[in-house]
Amino acid sequence: MKVIVLTGGGTSGHVTPNIALLPMLKDKGYTIYYIGSKNGIEKQLIEKEGIPYYVISAGKLRRYLDVKNVTDMFRIVAGFGQALSVLRKIKPSVVFSKGGFVSCPVVWAAWVLRIPVVIHESDITPGLTNKLSIPFAKRICYSFPETKEHLTSNNSYLTGLPVRQGIVLGDRMKGYKLCGFTSIRPVLMVIGGSQGSENINNAVRSALNELLQTYQIVHICGKGNIVPELNKTKGYKQFEYVNEELADIFACADLLISRAGATVLFEILALNKPALLIPLSKAASRGDQILNANSFKKSGYSDVLLEENLSKNSLIDSVNNTYKNRHTYTKAMQGNKMQNAIEMIVDIIEEVSKTQ
């Protein structure tokens, strides 16, 4: 029997690529299990897919001094022991890790039990979790061509990032209906990641009157970030978070304002949607989104507005400029030669699992 354990969590970007693999893994005859944290977003997303879910303790790995590093170390050790127990019970032929703090103990436990591991790195430079996991992996898959120079292993493969196939099957008319829009004016979709973005939310709302003169705006603003007073604003629709309806909203969008996490970038690429990218600043991250965004800009897929330059006026100007040049971005994306990430990754999983 072919058994696989998937792991990864903390943000939707560490989960949705795993979900994208599910249909083909099932077609290949795999029995699928998932290991994640108790309170991470991965739990609710995976349980909706009907995949058996095992909870382990997860501690955050920090690059800076913090007293929580001590307490979280105990959580990581506990998670390692729990992962060992789960893997011994399931006896998978392969583990596939998408990163996030919960994945490290699973990768380490798999290595101890001599279960082969395949890792996928979404961003241009590997995050701390994957840096700590890569030495224990049989294969490393990655999304951006630039990532190759950051990997020393010969067992690394440029695959792109797996995107849920349903994301490209949205219905434009359903999207209009969901948002209360019409086809008369272009639709601007704002998406700030699974947690939303306070800076992007504030900038969009400060420019709302001006933007609504040209666009209808659907704003996915993150949990707790709805502004009730704006609910009756004509041409403006707010959502905290969207899952099942996301494909339909993407379908009706003519232009996007987005963060530059790898998952949403490759969804934008799959959909050939022109976008203004506002990557998370270095002050609030390790700078991976800036590198991701610049890679897309260099390829001609998107425009970029740095967060430190974000203001009401810069946002309006950048949105209008991106929309003006939308056909140039769309044409570049249509010429993209990226391989079928799902098929390529599953082939690698198949190859590795046969060594078990």
C-alpha positions, 0 to 999 in steps of 0.5 A, spaced: 500 500 500 502 506 498 502 511 504 504 518 504 504 524 509 503 531 508 505 536 513 506 544 513 502 550 516 502 556 519 499 560 513 495 558 508 501 558 503 504 552 507 497 548 506 494 550 499 500 547 495 499 540 499 491 541 497 493 542 490 497 535 490 491 531 493 487 529 486 493 526 483 496 523 489 489 519 490 489 518 482 496 514 483 493 510 489 496 513 495 493 513 502 494 520 504 495 523 512 496 530 514 500 532 520 499 539 523 498 543 529 492 544 533 491 551 532 494 553 525 490 554 519 492 548 516 487 544 520 481 547 518 483 547 511 485 540 511 479 537 515 475 540 509 478 535 504 476 529 508 484 527 510 485 524 516 489 529 520 494 528 526 496 534 531 503 535 534 506 540 538 509 546 534 514 551 537 516 557 533 523 558 530 526 565 531 532 568 529 533 573 534 533 572 542 527 571 545 525 568 552 519 564 548 525 560 544 526 557 551 519 555 552 518 553 544 524 549 544 520 544 549 514 544 544 519 542 538 522 537 542 514 534 544 512 535 537 518 531 535 516 525 539 509 526 537 511 525 530 515 519 531 509 516 534 504 518 528 509 516 523 511 509 526 503 508 526 502 510 519 508 507 516 508 512 510 513 510 504 514 518 503 513 524 507 512 531 503 513 537 507 511 544 505 515 548 510 512 552 516 514 551 524 510 544 524 514 541 519 521 540 522 519 535 527 516 531 522 522 531 517 527 530 523 522 524 525 522 521 518 529 521 517 530 517 524 525 512 521 529 512 515 522 514 511 524 518 505 522 526 505 521 530 499 521 538 501 518 544 497 521 551 498 516 556 495 520 562 496 527 564 492 531 564 499 529 558 503 526 560 510 529 558 516 524 551 517 526 549 510 534 550 512 533 546 518 530 540 514 533 540 507 539 536 510 534 530 512 531 530 505 532 526 499 529 531 494 528 538 494 523 542 489 523 549 488 519 555 485 523 560 482 529 559 478 533 564 482 533 559 488 538 554 485 544 558 487 541 558 494 541 550 494 548 546 495 544 539 494 544 536 487 538 533 488 534 539 487 529 540 482 525 547 479 518 545 479 514 551 480 509 551 485 503 547 485 496 551 484 489 548 486 486 546 479 480 549 481 482 556 482 482 556 474 475 554 473 472 560 476 465 563 473 466 570 472 458 571 472 458 568 479 463 572 482 459 578 479 453 576 483 457 574 489 460 581 490 454 585 487 458 587 481 456 588 474 460 588 467 460 595 466 466 597 470 473 593 471 474 589 478 480 591 482 481 585 487 485 586 493 488 580 497 493 581 503 494 574 504 491 569 509 491 574 515 490 580 511 495 587 511 493 593 515 497 597 511 494 595 504 487 595 507 488 602 510 491 605 503 486 602 499 480 605 504 484 612 504 484 612 496 477 608 496 473 614 493 478 616 487 479 608 486 471 607 485 470 612 480 474 607 475 473 600 479 469 596 482 473 593 488 473 586 492 477 587 498 479 580 502 481 584 508 483 578 513 479 576 519 477 582 524 478 587 519 471 588 516 469 596 517 462 595 518 461 603 515 463 601 508 458 595 507 453 599 504 458 603 499 456 602 492 461 598 488 465 596 494 465 589 497 469 586 503 470 579 505 474 577 511 477 570 508 474 567 502 475 559 500 470 556 496 468 562 492 475 564 491 476 562 484 469 565 482 472 572 485 479 571 481 475 570 475 471 576 475 477 580 477 481 584 471 486 587 476 489 585 483 493 588 488 496 583 492 502 581 497 507 577 494 507 570 497 509 565 493 502 561 493 498 567 490 504 569 485 503 562 482 495 563 482 496 569 479 501 566 474 496 560 472 490 565 471 494 570 467 491 576 471 495 583 471 497 585 478 500 590 482 504 587 488 506 590 494 511 585 498 511 585 505 517 590 507 524 587 510 522 591 517 516 586 518 519 579 514 526 576 512 525 580 505 522 574 501 516 577 498 521 583 495 525 578 492 519 574 489 516 580 487 522 582 483 522 576 480 515 577 477 517 584 475 523 582 472 519 576 468 514 582 466 508 579 469 507 584 474 508 591 477 511 592 484 510 598 489 514 597 495 511 598 502 515 603 504 513 607 498 505 606 499 501 612 500 494 614 498 497 617 491 502 612 490 497 607 490 492 610 486 498 612 481 500 605 481 494 601 480 492 606 474 499 605 471 498 597 472 491 597 469 493 601 463 499 596 461 495 590 463 495 587 456 503 587 456 503 583 463 498 578 460 501 577 454 508 575 458 504 570 463 501 567 457 508 566 454 510 562 461 514 556 460 513 553 467 512 546 467 506 542 470 508 543 478 503 538 480 505 532 475 513 534 476 512 533 484 508 527 484 513 524 479 518 526 484 514 523 490 513 516 486 520 516 485 523 517 492 517 512 495 519 506 491 526 507 494 523 505 501 
